[in-house]
Amino acid sequence: MALIVRQNGTGAANLVQAQWFNDYYNLLTGAMADQPVTINNTLMLKQIAYTPPAAPTLALVAGTGMGTGAYTYAITYGMGVGQTLPGTTATVTTTSTSAQVALSNIPVGPAGTTYRNIYRSKVGTSSPLYLVTTIGNNTTTTYTDTAADTALTSVAGAHDKFGGYLRMQDQNGINVIELFPDGAVKFDTGKIITDGNGNLTISNGTFTINGTSYLGTTNVYGPLAMQPGQLLSSLGNVNIQAISGPPPSGAQTVVQAGGSLSVGAYQYAYTYTTADGGETALSPATSATTTTGNTAVTYQSLGVGPTGTTGRKVYRTKVGGSTFYFLRSIDNAVSYVYDTAADTTLTVVAPTHPTFGGTLNVKDQNGVVQAQITSDGRLDINSIALTSGSISRFQLFNGSGAQTITHNWGIAPDLVLVQYTGSFGSPPSSIPVVTGFSTTTFGVSAQSAYSWLAVAIKF
């Protein structure tokens, strides 16, 4: 199909006719796909102005379908393939008898809006938000949600695409380049991404400068992941720096009626976590003392983690104890936990070394970590080959004075070697002793004036 070139004049062929208009309409909408378009001037693509969607009004409805607990809702406006980011959120808490939610006052989008999406979190969380349904018009303002969490699979987009969104597709209709109005860009079908905040993510490929794969001095703040078959070369230094230290102090505890805790003193702490399993050291501990009839605790005012944090883990001692045990995982936006758990339910001990960024892992072909260096100076190697036989576990610890060392092997070491250094290089006045090998700890005795380096080995 070819476009017709018109000339000035009054003849019938030169009048603006429906077919002439339709030719250009087809060109701009893709129906006329065989015609090249050349722009000999500046092309500006400006996003449609709009106010972010307001929060809907939420009300409980008697019935079943959803879980029991807190939910978060938000709305997006859409046109074609583009939609806004989720707007202002609203929360509601369902019960066992009222496990449906009626949404009203669903906001209406600006001119050009052809549909709206309702998004919702899963029970007990505030993110991510999942698509509940699409309202295929810009007029309906009510909806009743009965969907179970298991039915929700599509997560809300990370970038605004409501007008001002440009994409290039291959002949199969796959997006190979996308430009978003928040400044984010995706290249190579999403393998190279800039997020609009100055961060660059490259997956499945090598990073090449002037034809050479090297990075000079590279500072890595957070996880550096190399996929199988990728090569990272450096002619300078590679500095891996932890994203964050432990969470700050400031958390509080409130003892309440109910619960299954024993009567006595407890301590609480929490950590920041990442999607790849990284975790900070424990926060400063906050104490709580339960009494008869008041054996539940609310641990609150928990801080939000830095960029890269995907969640937090809460730990608690057993009554009168000092060892922290895993209690619960929470979303990065949740500020408290309500604890009613009996001591007998706590079995997993808190990690002793931070892995929240600043950690170097060496994995085998099955993804199992065989060697690890953490930001507090620990080296953990799973196997060292010797002339005859091998060391199946090898771990370095450092400290000073008498101390009980906690390890995560699950087996007792066969040998612990300790090197002492004292003031001005003087030797210790007594012979150091290593005792109490167990599946979780071993002891090091030393005068407090001396520092030491211990090597634990399992043959």
RODO-2510 file (C-alpha; in nm, 4 decimals, decimal comma):
residues 459
     n   res          X          Y          Z
     1     m     0,0000     0,0000     0,0000
     2     a     0,1406     0,3392    -0,0988
     3     l     0,0592     0,6850     0,0292
     4     i    -0,0862     0,9298    -0,2255
     5     v     0,0963     1,2605    -0,2618
     6     r    -0,1558     1,5482    -0,2950
     7     q    -0,1064     1,8818    -0,4706
     8     n    -0,2636     2,2215    -0,4115
     9     g    -0,5727     2,2691    -0,6217
    10     t    -0,9461     2,2364    -0,6349
    11     g    -0,9817     1,9134    -0,8285
    12     a    -1,1465     1,6119    -0,6746
    13     a    -0,8148     1,4262    -0,6447
    14     n    -0,6721     1,7073    -0,4326
    15     l    -0,9556     1,7404    -0,1836
    16     v    -0,9098     1,5888     0,1640
    17     q    -1,1038     1,2676     0,1414
    18     a    -1,1655     0,9851     0,3894
    19     q    -0,9228     0,7530     0,2095
    20     w    -0,6438     1,0117     0,2299
    21     f    -0,6975     1,0509     0,6052
    22     n    -0,7238     0,6745     0,6554
    23     d    -0,3891     0,6229     0,4823
    24     y    -0,2139     0,8318     0,7451
    25     y    -0,4181     0,6784     1,0237
    26     n    -0,3103     0,3322     0,9101
    27     l     0,0507     0,4465     0,8863
    28     l     0,0570     0,5734     1,2435
    29     t    -0,1337     0,2804     1,3953
    30     g     0,0674     0,0069     1,2251
    31     a    -0,1926    -0,1179     0,9777
    32     m     0,0250     0,0147     0,6930
    33     a     0,3377    -0,1744     0,8000
    34     d     0,5237    -0,1605     0,4666
    35     q     0,5918     0,2148     0,4632
    36     p     0,9075     0,3711     0,6134
    37     v     0,8665     0,6830     0,8273
    38     t     1,1403     0,9474     0,8246
    39     i     1,1389     1,2362     1,0717
    40     n     1,3557     1,5284     0,9617
    41     n     1,3140     1,7275     1,2806
    42     t     1,3068     1,6791     1,6555
    43     l     1,0636     1,4183     1,7859
    44     m     0,9405     1,4827     2,1385
    45     l     0,7402     1,2197     2,3208
    46     k     0,5781     1,3782     2,6244
    47     q     0,4006     1,1771     2,8893
    48     i     0,0317     1,2424     2,9452
    49     a    -0,0173     1,4533     3,2567
    50     y    -0,2137     1,2805     3,5300
    51     t    -0,2574     1,2667     3,9055
    52     p    -0,1596     0,9276     4,0540
    53     p    -0,4649     0,7125     4,1240
    54     a    -0,6228     0,7754     4,4635
    55     a    -0,6818     0,4885     4,7036
    56     p    -1,0151     0,3077     4,6764
    57     t    -1,2528     0,2772     4,9709
    58     l    -1,2421    -0,0716     5,1246
    59     a    -1,5108    -0,2531     5,3235
    60     l    -1,5415    -0,6104     5,4487
    61     v    -1,8067    -0,8409     5,3024
    62     a    -1,9353    -1,1548     5,4711
    63     g    -1,8197    -1,4657     5,2878
    64     t    -1,5140    -1,6733     5,2055
    65     g    -1,2433    -1,6685     4,9424
    66     m    -0,9536    -1,4613     5,0714
    67     g    -0,7279    -1,5390     5,3662
    68     t    -0,7560    -1,3934     5,7145
    69     g    -0,5348    -1,0917     5,7824
    70     a    -0,4140    -0,7602     5,6406
    71     y    -0,4261    -0,6736     5,2686
    72     t    -0,3038    -0,3702     5,0737
    73     y    -0,4816    -0,2393     4,7601
    74     a    -0,3918     0,0099     4,4849
    75     i    -0,5226     0,1132     4,1426
    76     t    -0,3498     0,1837     3,8081
    77     y    -0,4744     0,3649     3,4955
    78     g    -0,4112     0,2056     3,1574
    79     m    -0,4219     0,2677     2,7851
    80     g    -0,3119     0,0087     2,5302
    81     v     0,0012    -0,1667     2,6618
    82     g     0,0868     0,1150     2,9030
    83     q    -0,0291     0,1741     3,2564
    84     t     0,0670     0,3933     3,5507
    85     l     0,2453     0,2778     3,8607
    86     p     0,0126     0,1726     4,1447
    87     g    -0,1374     0,4765     4,3153
    88     t    -0,2012     0,5537     4,6805
    89     t    -0,2550     0,2357     4,8837
    90     a    -0,5345     0,1400     5,1212
    91     t    -0,5383    -0,1452     5,3720
    92     v    -0,8035    -0,3691     5,5203
    93     t    -0,7960    -0,6679     5,7562
    94     t    -1,0233    -0,9607     5,6760
    95     t    -1,1648    -1,2080     5,9289
    96     s    -1,2633    -1,5725     5,9129
    97     t    -1,6279    -1,4762     5,8524
    98     s    -1,5670    -1,1698     5,6353
    99     a    -1,3046    -1,2821     5,3843
   100     q    -1,4212    -1,0697     5,0905
   101     v    -1,3511    -0,7024     5,0216
   102     a    -1,5814    -0,4500     4,8525
   103     l    -1,3977    -0,1708     4,6695
   104     s    -1,5817     0,1544     4,6031
   105     n    -1,4773     0,5024     4,4908
   106     i    -1,2364     0,3418     4,2462
   107     p    -1,0735     0,6470     4,0813
   108     v    -1,1476     0,7381     3,7193
   109     g    -0,8461     0,8098     3,4984
   110     p    -0,7714     1,1129     3,2791
   111     a    -0,8714     1,1445     2,9143
   112     g    -0,7250     0,8557     2,7185
   113     t    -0,7702     0,5978     2,9948
   114     t    -0,9300     0,2839     2,8522
   115     y    -0,9019     0,0497     3,1497
   116     r    -0,7958     0,0328     3,5141
   117     n    -0,6253    -0,2453     3,7068
   118     i    -0,6875    -0,3412     4,0681
   119     y    -0,3766    -0,4660     4,2499
   120     r    -0,3543    -0,6318     4,5905
   121     s    -0,0888    -0,7760     4,8188
   122     k    -0,1047    -1,1264     4,9574
   123     v    -0,2209    -1,1696     5,3152
   124     g     0,0077    -1,0286     5,5839
   125     t     0,2282    -0,8358     5,3415
   126     s     0,2257    -0,4942     5,1778
   127     s     0,4333    -0,5776     4,8693
   128     p     0,4622    -0,6907     4,6003
   129     l     0,1214    -0,6019     4,4610
   130     y    -0,0517    -0,8555     4,2347
   131     l    -0,3145    -0,8032     3,9655
   132     v    -0,6634    -0,8903     4,0924
   133     t    -0,8705    -0,7850     3,7908
   134     t    -0,8921    -0,5426     3,5004
   135     i    -1,1862    -0,3052     3,4756
   136     g    -1,2257    -0,2663     3,1005
   137     n    -1,3624     0,0869     3,1066
   138     n    -1,3084     0,4246     3,2706
   139     t    -1,6468     0,4529     3,4409
   140     t    -1,7058     0,1634     3,6829
   141     t    -1,6206     0,2566     4,0433
   142     t    -1,7039    -0,0607     4,2406
   143     y    -1,5725    -0,4171     4,2585
   144     t    -1,5910    -0,7056     4,5075
   145     d    -1,2703    -0,9065     4,5580
   146     t    -1,3023    -1,2750     4,6513
   147     a    -0,9786    -1,4083     4,4966
   148     a    -0,7542    -1,6405     4,6957
   149     d    -0,3851    -1,5536     4,7140
   150     t    -0,2992    -1,8589     4,5030
   151     a    -0,4888    -1,7061     4,2093
   152     l    -0,2669    -1,3976     4,2045
   153     t     0,0420    -1,4342     3,9837
   154     s     0,1022    -1,1119     3,7868
   155     v     0,3101    -0,8500     3,9744
   156     a     0,2633    -0,4755     3,9168
   157     g     0,5203    -0,3193     3,6825
   158     a     0,8227    -0,1338     3,8137
   159     h     0,8025     0,1551     3,5643
   160     d     0,5364     0,4048     3,4586
   161     k     0,4162     0,3359     3,1014
   162     f     0,1055     0,5594     3,0875
   163     g     0,1791     0,7630     2,7773
   164     g     0,5345     0,8714     2,6961
   165     y     0,6418     0,5064     2,6698
   166     l     0,8438     0,4073     2,3613
   167     r     0,9324     0,0534     2,2582
   168     m     1,1000    -0,1191     1,9632
   169     q     0,9961    -0,4730     1,8728
   170     d     1,1487    -0,7407     1,6530
   171     q     0,9509    -0,9181     1,3815
   172     n     0,8105    -1,1568     1,6416
   173     g     0,6667    -0,8764     1,8507
   174     i     0,9247    -0,9082     2,1314
   175     n     1,0293    -0,5832     2,2997
   176     v     1,4033    -0,5408     2,2360
   177     i     1,4274    -0,1764     2,3528
   178     e     1,1973     0,0066     2,5944
   179     l     1,2163     0,3704     2,7088
   180     f     1,0102     0,4734     3,0094
   181     p     0,9065     0,8275     3,1098
   182     d     1,0796     0,7873     3,4491
   183     g     1,4159     0,7668     3,2681
   184     a     1,4543     0,3896     3,2830
   185     v     1,5726     0,2073     2,9702
   186     k     1,5762    -0,1633     2,8840
   187     f     1,8003    -0,2939     2,6059
   188     d     1,8516    -0,6377     2,4542
   189     t     1,5118    -0,7719     2,5702
   190     g     1,5766    -0,6579     2,9258
   191     k     1,9282    -0,8016     2,9697
   192     i     2,0637    -0,4468     3,0167
   193     i     1,8553    -0,2169     3,2373
   194     t     1,8953     0,1321     3,3770
   195     d     1,6386     0,1942     3,6489
   196     g     1,6045     0,5725     3,6196
   197     n     1,8030     0,6244     3,9415
   198     g     2,1555     0,5846     3,8039
   199     n     2,1798     0,2077     3,8571
   200     l     2,2833    -0,0268     3,5747
   201     t     2,2074    -0,3985     3,5688
   202     i     2,3719    -0,6320     3,3158
   203     s     2,2764    -0,9989     3,2986
   204     n     2,3867    -1,2815     3,0673
   205     g     2,6909    -1,1252     2,9088
   206     t     3,0364    -0,9796     2,9573
   207     f     3,1112    -0,6138     3,0267
   208     t     3,3537    -0,4939     2,7598
   209     i     3,5403    -0,1633     2,7298
   210     n     3,7235    -0,0936     2,4008
   211     g     3,7099    -0,4616     2,3118
   212     t     3,8631    -0,5806     2,6389
   213     s     3,6809    -0,7388     2,9315
   214     y     3,8277    -0,5602     3,2290
   215     l     3,7005    -0,3168     3,4904
   216     g     4,0087    -0,1480     3,6428
   217     t     3,9261    -0,0823     4,0065
   218     t     3,5718    -0,1986     4,0733
   219     n     3,3754    -0,1044     4,3836
   220     v     3,0857    -0,3397     4,4472
   221     y     2,8218    -0,2226     4,6935
   222     g     2,5944    -0,5182     4,7406
   223     p     2,5722    -0,8521     4,5583
   224     l     2,7863    -0,9118     4,2489
   225     a     2,6445    -1,2114     4,0617
   226     m     2,8221    -1,3734     3,7671
   227     q     2,6192    -1,6245     3,5688
   228     p     2,7702    -1,9573     3,4516
   229     g     3,0004    -1,8965     3,1573
   230     q     3,0576    -1,5285     3,2356
   231     l     3,4025    -1,3815     3,2903
   232     l     3,4972    -1,0951     3,5178
   233     s     3,8500    -0,9696     3,4580
   234     s     4,0204    -0,6897     3,6463
   235     l     4,3532    -0,5211     3,5897
   236     g     4,3180    -0,3358     3,9186
   237     n     4,1404    -0,4069     4,2440
   238     v     3,7943    -0,5438     4,3073
   239     n     3,6606    -0,3977     4,6313
   240     i     3,3500    -0,5605     4,7748
   241     q     3,1819    -0,3431     5,0364
   242     a     2,8918    -0,4412     5,2602
   243     i     2,5639    -0,2633     5,1824
   244     s     2,4836    -0,1984     5,5464
   245     g     2,5796    -0,2731     5,9005
   246     p     2,3281    -0,4152     6,1481
   247     p     1,9939    -0,2377     6,1996
   248     p     2,0099     0,0526     6,4463
   249     s     1,8808     0,0611     6,8013
   250     g     1,5363     0,2014     6,8734
   251     a     1,3116    -0,1029     6,8568
   252     q     1,0683    -0,1426     7,1471
   253     t     0,8820    -0,4249     7,3177
   254     v     0,5363    -0,4228     7,4760
   255     v     0,4273    -0,7133     7,6986
   256     q     0,0618    -0,8079     7,6495
   257     a    -0,2004    -1,0539     7,7729
   258     g    -0,2242    -1,3947     7,6093
   259     g     0,0456    -1,5921     7,4297
   260     s     0,2483    -1,9019     7,5064
   261     l     0,5789    -1,7558     7,6230
   262     s     0,7137    -1,8652     7,9596
   263     v     0,7292    -1,6175     8,2457
   264     g     1,0670    -1,4444     8,2571
   265     a     1,3198    -1,2348     8,0630
   266     y     1,3561    -1,2381     7,6845
   267     q     1,5639    -1,0471     7,4313
   268     y     1,4688    -0,9552     7,0731
   269     a     1,6767    -0,8514     6,7699
   270     y     1,6324    -0,8369     6,3938
   271     t     1,8312    -0,8291     6,0689
   272     y     1,7963    -0,6947     5,7138
   273     t     1,7855    -0,9584     5,4370
   274     t     1,8281    -0,9664     5,0578
   275     a     1,6647    -1,1720     4,7837
   276     d     1,9794    -1,3842     4,7394
   277     g     1,9866    -1,4915     5,1065
   278     g     2,2155    -1,2183     5,2400
   279     e     2,1660    -1,1045     5,5973
   280     t     2,3163    -0,8381     5,8259
   281     a     2,4405    -0,8912     6,1778
   282     l     2,1821    -0,8699     6,4559
   283     s     2,0535    -0,5318     6,5692
   284     p     2,1102    -0,4207     6,9287
   285     a     1,8944    -0,6367     7,1566
   286     t     1,5708    -0,5132     7,3145
   287     s     1,4552    -0,6848     7,6342
   288     a     1,1075    -0,7857     7,7512
   289     t     0,9939    -0,9528     8,0739
   290     t     0,6705    -1,1503     8,0723
   291     t     0,4557    -1,2099     8,3801
   292     t     0,1734    -1,4453     8,4739
   293     g    -0,1182    -1,3796     8,2378
   294     n     0,0941    -1,1513     8,0197
   295     t     0,2939    -1,3880     7,8006
   296     a     0,2721    -1,2226     7,4589
   297     v     0,5105    -0,9565     7,3276
   298     t     0,4818    -0,6972     7,0514
   299     y     0,8240    -0,6139     6,9091
   300     q     0,7794    -0,2804     6,7320
   301     s     0,9414     0,0296     6,5767
   302     l     1,1584    -0,1874     6,3525
   303     g     1,3641     0,0127     6,1040
   304     v     1,3296    -0,0153     5,7261
   305     g     1,6361    -0,1556     5,5512
   306     p     1,8472     0,0315     5,2905
   307     t     1,8290    -0,0119     4,9130
   308     g     1,8657    -0,3806     4,8325
   309     t     1,6696    -0,4955     5,1371
   310     t     1,3846    -0,7316     5,0496
   311     g     1,2844    -0,8342     5,4009
   312     r     1,3859    -0,8703     5,7625
   313     k     1,4234    -1,1572     6,0066
   314     v     1,3264    -1,1363     6,3723
   315     y     1,5123    -1,3358     6,6383
   316     r     1,4392    -1,4044     7,0057
   317     t     1,6093    -1,5755     7,2965
   318     k     1,4471    -1,8463     7,5012
   319     v     1,3405    -1,7460     7,8510
   320     g     1,6426    -1,6375     8,0552
   321     g     1,8802    -1,7242     7,7687
   322     s     2,1313    -1,5334     7,5586
   323     t     2,1310    -1,7321     7,2322
   324     f     1,9085    -1,5829     6,9623
   325     y     1,6755    -1,8099     6,7624
   326     f     1,4853    -1,7374     6,4418
   327     l     1,1288    -1,6269     6,5138
   328     r     0,9773    -1,4916     6,1926
   329     s     1,0441    -1,3322     5,8523
   330     i     0,8667    -1,0047     5,7755
   331     d     0,8307    -0,7655     5,4838
   332     n     1,0629    -0,4646     5,4694
   333     a     0,7668    -0,2314     5,5215
   334     v     0,6189    -0,4016     5,8300
   335     s     0,7157    -0,2244     6,1527
   336     y     0,6272    -0,4844     6,4188
   337     v     0,5678    -0,8510     6,5037
   338     y     0,3286    -0,9975     6,7598
   339     d     0,5004    -1,2865     6,9357
   340     t     0,3109    -1,5644     7,1143
   341     a     0,5492    -1,8518     7,0276
   342     a     0,6573    -2,1018     7,2924
   343     d     1,0315    -2,1636     7,3401
   344     t     0,9922    -2,5186     7,2085
   345     t     0,9087    -2,3858     6,8620
   346     l     1,2422    -2,2035     6,8309
   347     t     1,5113    -2,4260     6,6789
   348     v     1,7233    -2,2278     6,4286
   349     v     2,0109    -2,0252     6,5776
   350     a     2,0832    -1,6766     6,4391
   351     p     2,3787    -1,6556     6,1980
   352     t     2,7060    -1,5400     6,3487
   353     h     2,8450    -1,3581     6,0446
   354     p     2,6906    -1,0906     5,8175
   355     t     2,6338    -1,1722     5,4497
   356     f     2,4329    -0,8607     5,3539
   357     g     2,6435    -0,7534     5,0596
   358     g     3,0215    -0,7490     5,0971
   359     t     3,0255    -1,1290     5,0814
   360     l     3,2181    -1,3347     4,8259
   361     n     3,0651    -1,6774     4,7552
   362     v     3,2203    -1,9498     4,5407
   363     k     2,9567    -2,2002     4,4261
   364     d     2,9771    -2,5381     4,2542
   365     q     2,7781    -2,6306     3,9442
   366     n     2,4770    -2,7092     4,1638
   367     g     2,4744    -2,3646     4,3207
   368     v     2,6046    -2,4883     4,6588
   369     v     2,8445    -2,2478     4,8351
   370     q     3,1816    -2,4194     4,8780
   371     a     3,3800    -2,1172     4,9994
   372     q     3,2775    -1,7859     5,1528
   373     i     3,4468    -1,4651     5,2687
   374     t     3,2274    -1,2326     5,4761
   375     s     3,2674    -0,8622     5,5515
   376     d     3,3667    -0,9281     5,9147
   377     g     3,6801    -1,1142     5,8024
   378     r     3,5602    -1,4752     5,8204
   379     l     3,6884    -1,7305     5,5703
   380     d     3,4825    -2,0516     5,5396
   381     i     3,6068    -2,3196     5,3001
   382     n     3,4196    -2,6448     5,2545
   383     s     3,7084    -2,8591     5,1317
   384     i     4,0888    -2,8280     5,1086
   385     a     4,2858    -3,0940     4,9207
   386     l     4,5937    -3,2265     5,1003
   387     t     4,8771    -3,4573     4,9898
   388     s     4,6869    -3,7457     5,1474
   389     g     4,3189    -3,7061     5,2193
   390     s     4,1413    -3,3726     5,2520
   391     i     3,9929    -3,1262     5,4980
   392     s     3,6152    -3,1351     5,4591
   393     r     3,5573    -2,8108     5,6519
   394     f     3,7927    -2,5216     5,7241
   395     q     3,6990    -2,1995     5,9000
   396     l     3,8925    -1,9033     6,0435
   397     f     3,7850    -1,7144     6,3560
   398     n     3,9476    -1,4227     6,5341
   399     g     3,8947    -1,2603     6,8722
   400     s     4,0540    -1,1995     7,2095
   401     g     4,0225    -1,3418     7,5582
   402     a     3,8220    -1,6451     7,6629
   403     q     3,5327    -1,6984     7,4260
   404     t     3,2811    -1,9556     7,3054
   405     i     3,2824    -1,9721     6,9254
   406     t     2,9618    -2,0594     6,7393
   407     h     2,9921    -2,2293     6,4003
   408     n     2,7279    -2,3478     6,1544
   409     w     2,8697    -2,6836     6,0466
   410     g     2,6245    -2,9095     6,2262
   411     i     2,9222    -3,1400     6,3049
   412     a     3,1909    -3,1161     6,5721
   413     p     3,5394    -3,0163     6,4435
   414     d     3,8202    -3,2689     6,4787
   415     l     4,0930    -3,0127     6,5407
   416     v     4,1206    -2,6469     6,6384
   417     l     4,4534    -2,4659     6,6062
   418     v     4,4976    -2,1384     6,7946
   419     q     4,7705    -1,8783     6,7466
   420     y     4,8060    -1,6143     7,0228
   421     t     4,9618    -1,2714     7,0080
   422     g     5,0087    -1,0561     7,3164
   423     s     5,1160    -0,7034     7,3996
   424     f     5,4448    -0,6101     7,2267
   425     g     5,4582    -0,9603     7,0784
   426     s     5,5104    -1,1316     7,4142
   427     p     5,3885    -1,4932     7,4425
   428     p     5,0993    -1,5844     7,6736
   429     s     5,1927    -1,6699     8,0311
   430     s     4,9738    -1,9796     8,0231
   431     i     4,9180    -2,2502     7,7662
   432     p     4,6003    -2,1865     7,5616
   433     v     4,3292    -2,4499     7,5785
   434     v     4,0604    -2,5329     7,3252
   435     t     3,7717    -2,7336     7,4685
   436     g     3,4116    -2,8307     7,4225
   437     f     3,3968    -2,9392     7,0603
   438     s     3,0282    -2,9757     6,9650
   439     t     2,8038    -2,9566     6,6608
   440     t     2,7536    -2,5835     6,7189
   441     t     3,0390    -2,4462     6,9350
   442     f     3,3889    -2,4853     7,0716
   443     g     3,5659    -2,2929     7,3472
   444     v     3,8875    -2,0897     7,3451
   445     s     4,0556    -1,9953     7,6729
   446     a     4,3047    -1,7083     7,6917
   447     q     4,4056    -1,4234     7,9119
   448     s     4,2110    -1,1124     7,8171
   449     a     4,5291    -0,9279     7,7186
   450     y     4,5856    -1,1558     7,4213
   451     s     4,4221    -1,1703     7,0800
   452     w     4,4059    -1,4931     6,8872
   453     l     4,3338    -1,6558     6,5515
   454     a     4,1642    -1,9954     6,5545
   455     v     4,1472    -2,2443     6,2659
   456     a     3,8780    -2,5095     6,3011
   457     i     3,9176    -2,8215     6,0855
   458     k     3,6921    -3,1209     6,0159
   459     f     3,8671    -3,4078     5,8386
***
